[in-house]
Amino acid sequence: MYKVNQFVSTFTYSQLLFPFTKLRDDDTAELMTLFHRHLLGGSTMLQALRAAQQEMRASHPPGVWGALILVGDPSAKLVWPDVGQKEKC
């Protein structure tokens, strides 16, 4: 737990998905794909995580779909920069 606390305290964040067990890469990829699909659809972080977990419940054990927890602001949404503006260097 020390390494996680050290990592988190190094960065400024408003939300973080944190695994509390080891997951297989293919299960993680599936869960994160579903999570990001919902997030890109306009869901909050919490809504996107819950929706992804619900989709995985039918075909995966709880250790897979329940292995991530959301730390931070559950009402946060994905915010994209305005792609119509050029970045200033």
Backbone as JSON, one array per atom type, in Angstrom:
{
  "sequence": "MYKVNQFVSTFTYSQLLFPFTKLRDDDTAELMTLFHRHLLGGSTMLQALRAAQQEMRASHPPGVWGALILVGDPSAKLVWPDVGQKEKC",
  "N": [[0.81, -1.19, 0.0], [2.06, 1.18, 0.53], [3.52, 1.96, -1.77], [1.45, 2.64, -3.52], [0.24, 4.81, -2.17], [2.41, 6.57, -2.25], [2.66, 6.93, -5.0], [0.14, 8.08, -5.67], [0.21, 10.43, -4.14], [2.06, 11.87, -5.53], [0.96, 12.95, -7.78], [-1.51, 15.22, -9.1], [-4.89, 14.7, -9.07], [-8.31, 14.11, -9.99], [-9.86, 11.93, -10.06], [-9.47, 8.38, -9.94], [-9.03, 5.15, -11.16], [-8.63, 2.23, -9.45], [-7.08, -0.85, -9.12], [-7.65, -3.48, -6.84], [-6.89, -6.05, -6.76], [-4.94, -8.51, -8.54], [-5.31, -8.66, -12.04], [-6.06, -10.47, -15.02], [-4.63, -9.7, -18.19], [-6.33, -9.78, -20.48], [-8.91, -9.74, -19.35], [-8.82, -7.27, -18.03], [-8.5, -5.57, -20.23], [-10.95, -5.95, -21.54], [-12.79, -5.01, -19.59], [-11.93, -2.33, -19.33], [-12.33, -1.41, -21.94], [-15.13, -1.49, -22.14], [-15.74, 0.28, -20.05], [-14.57, 2.71, -21.01], [-16.07, 3.05, -23.33], [-18.61, 3.67, -22.3], [-17.92, 5.96, -20.88], [-17.09, 7.69, -22.92], [-19.53, 7.98, -24.06], [-20.79, 9.83, -22.53], [-21.32, 9.31, -19.89], [-20.84, 9.64, -16.31], [-17.84, 9.08, -14.37], [-18.42, 7.19, -12.36], [-20.91, 6.14, -13.23], [-20.09, 5.03, -15.68], [-18.26, 3.06, -14.84], [-19.94, 1.4, -13.3], [-21.79, 0.57, -15.28], [-20.11, -0.85, -17.04], [-19.27, -2.88, -15.32], [-21.74, -4.14, -14.84], [-22.27, -5.18, -17.4], [-20.28, -7.09, -17.58], [-20.89, -8.9, -15.6], [-22.52, -11.09, -16.29], [-20.88, -12.92, -17.58], [-18.47, -13.2, -16.24], [-16.61, -13.87, -13.21], [-17.04, -12.34, -9.91], [-14.51, -11.46, -9.06], [-13.33, -10.43, -11.27], [-14.99, -8.39, -12.55], [-15.45, -6.83, -10.33], [-13.07, -5.85, -9.43], [-12.02, -3.3, -9.64], [-11.88, -0.1, -8.15], [-13.27, 3.14, -7.72], [-11.65, 6.07, -7.02], [-11.92, 9.26, -5.75], [-13.63, 11.96, -7.37], [-16.78, 10.94, -8.07], [-18.63, 11.99, -9.81], [-17.35, 13.07, -11.92], [-16.73, 13.79, -15.35], [-15.49, 12.83, -18.58], [-13.4, 15.12, -20.09], [-12.68, 16.71, -23.0], [-10.15, 18.5, -24.71], [-10.69, 21.53, -26.63], [-10.72, 20.76, -29.87], [-10.79, 22.36, -32.03], [-9.23, 24.52, -31.72], [-5.88, 25.67, -32.12], [-3.02, 24.42, -30.5], [-1.04, 26.34, -28.28], [2.35, 26.87, -28.25]],
  "CA": [[0.0, 0.0, 0.0], [2.95, 2.34, 0.57], [3.84, 2.38, -3.13], [0.27, 3.3, -4.07], [0.13, 6.13, -1.54], [3.5, 7.39, -2.76], [2.31, 7.24, -6.38], [-1.0, 8.99, -5.69], [0.57, 11.72, -3.6], [2.96, 12.53, -6.45], [0.2, 13.54, -8.85], [-2.78, 15.85, -8.82], [-5.91, 13.97, -9.8], [-9.65, 14.27, -9.44], [-10.4, 10.59, -9.96], [-8.5, 7.34, -10.26], [-9.5, 3.77, -11.07], [-7.58, 1.53, -8.75], [-7.33, -2.29, -8.93], [-7.18, -3.96, -5.55], [-6.41, -7.41, -6.97], [-4.32, -8.69, -9.84], [-6.23, -9.07, -13.09], [-5.45, -10.91, -16.28], [-4.62, -8.61, -19.19], [-7.5, -9.81, -21.36], [-10.05, -9.29, -18.57], [-8.65, -5.83, -17.83], [-8.77, -4.91, -21.51], [-12.4, -5.99, -21.78], [-13.45, -4.1, -18.65], [-11.58, -0.95, -19.66], [-12.99, -1.08, -23.2], [-16.53, -1.19, -21.81], [-15.72, 1.5, -19.24], [-14.33, 3.88, -21.86], [-17.21, 3.2, -24.24], [-19.64, 4.4, -21.55], [-17.38, 7.27, -20.55], [-17.16, 8.49, -24.15], [-20.95, 8.2, -24.34], [-21.28, 10.92, -21.71], [-21.54, 8.89, -18.5], [-19.85, 10.04, -15.32], [-16.9, 8.0, -14.08], [-19.12, 6.17, -11.59], [-21.89, 5.51, -14.11], [-19.37, 4.22, -16.67], [-17.73, 1.88, -14.17], [-21.08, 0.52, -12.95], [-22.33, -0.02, -16.51], [-19.14, -1.85, -17.51], [-19.34, -4.01, -14.39], [-23.0, -4.84, -15.1], [-22.14, -5.94, -18.64], [-19.36, -8.22, -17.37], [-21.41, -9.8, -14.56], [-23.12, -12.3, -16.86], [-19.9, -13.87, -18.11], [-17.22, -13.19, -15.48], [-16.78, -13.92, -11.76], [-16.9, -11.04, -9.25], [-13.12, -11.05, -8.95], [-12.95, -9.72, -12.5], [-15.73, -7.13, -12.73], [-15.46, -6.06, -9.1], [-11.69, -5.63, -8.98], [-11.63, -1.89, -9.72], [-12.64, 0.86, -7.36], [-13.1, 4.52, -8.15], [-11.21, 6.96, -5.95], [-12.02, 10.65, -6.18], [-14.94, 12.53, -7.68], [-17.55, 10.01, -8.89], [-19.47, 12.69, -10.78], [-16.51, 13.62, -12.98], [-16.91, 13.31, -16.72], [-14.35, 13.0, -19.45], [-13.38, 16.44, -20.72], [-11.73, 16.77, -24.1], [-9.8, 19.88, -25.1], [-11.31, 21.99, -27.85], [-9.84, 20.38, -30.98], [-10.87, 23.38, -33.06], [-8.2, 25.53, -31.46], [-4.51, 25.19, -32.19], [-2.3, 24.52, -29.24], [0.02, 27.34, -28.24], [3.6, 26.3, -27.74]],
  "C": [[0.86, 1.26, 0.0], [3.24, 2.85, -0.83], [2.66, 3.12, -3.76], [0.12, 4.69, -3.48], [1.21, 7.08, -2.06], [3.18, 7.84, -4.18], [1.21, 8.3, -6.43], [-0.61, 10.37, -5.17], [1.5, 12.52, -4.51], [2.21, 13.31, -7.51], [-1.04, 14.25, -8.33], [-3.82, 15.13, -9.68], [-7.27, 14.3, -9.2], [-10.34, 12.91, -9.32], [-9.36, 9.59, -10.44], [-9.2, 6.0, -10.16], [-8.35, 2.96, -10.51], [-7.93, 0.05, -8.61], [-6.84, -2.72, -7.56], [-6.86, -5.45, -5.57], [-5.7, -7.46, -8.31], [-5.36, -9.19, -10.82], [-5.45, -9.56, -14.3], [-5.58, -9.78, -17.29], [-5.87, -8.6, -20.05], [-8.77, -9.38, -20.63], [-10.01, -7.78, -18.34], [-8.98, -5.07, -19.11], [-10.26, -4.86, -21.81], [-13.14, -5.01, -20.88], [-13.17, -2.65, -19.0], [-12.2, -0.5, -20.99], [-14.45, -0.69, -22.95], [-16.62, 0.1, -21.02], [-15.55, 2.73, -20.11], [-15.44, 4.11, -22.87], [-18.32, 4.0, -23.55], [-19.18, 5.82, -21.21], [-17.45, 8.2, -21.76], [-18.6, 8.79, -24.54], [-21.58, 9.27, -23.46], [-21.57, 10.55, -20.27], [-20.49, 9.51, -17.58], [-18.91, 8.84, -15.09], [-17.61, 6.85, -13.35], [-20.13, 5.42, -12.45], [-21.21, 4.58, -15.12], [-18.81, 2.95, -16.04], [-18.85, 0.91, -13.83], [-21.65, -0.16, -14.19], [-21.4, -1.1, -17.05], [-19.18, -3.09, -16.62], [-20.62, -4.81, -14.62], [-22.91, -5.7, -16.36], [-21.27, -7.18, -18.45], [-19.89, -9.25, -16.38], [-21.92, -11.12, -15.12], [-22.08, -13.35, -17.25], [-18.59, -13.95, -17.33], [-17.5, -13.28, -13.98], [-16.55, -12.54, -11.14], [-15.46, -10.55, -9.12], [-12.62, -10.3, -10.17], [-13.67, -8.38, -12.57], [-15.74, -6.26, -11.48], [-14.08, -5.67, -8.61], [-11.23, -4.19, -9.04], [-12.51, -1.06, -8.81], [-12.31, 2.26, -7.87], [-12.75, 5.36, -6.94], [-11.29, 8.38, -6.49], [-13.45, 11.05, -6.45], [-15.73, 11.6, -8.58], [-18.41, 10.69, -9.96], [-18.66, 13.29, -11.93], [-16.82, 12.98, -14.32], [-15.63, 13.55, -17.49], [-14.45, 14.35, -20.15], [-12.29, 16.44, -21.77], [-11.39, 18.22, -24.38], [-10.49, 20.24, -26.41], [-10.36, 21.72, -29.01], [-9.87, 21.39, -32.11], [-9.81, 24.46, -32.9], [-6.82, 24.9, -31.58], [-3.83, 25.37, -30.85], [-1.22, 25.6, -29.36], [1.24, 26.72, -27.61], [4.42, 27.35, -27.03]]
}
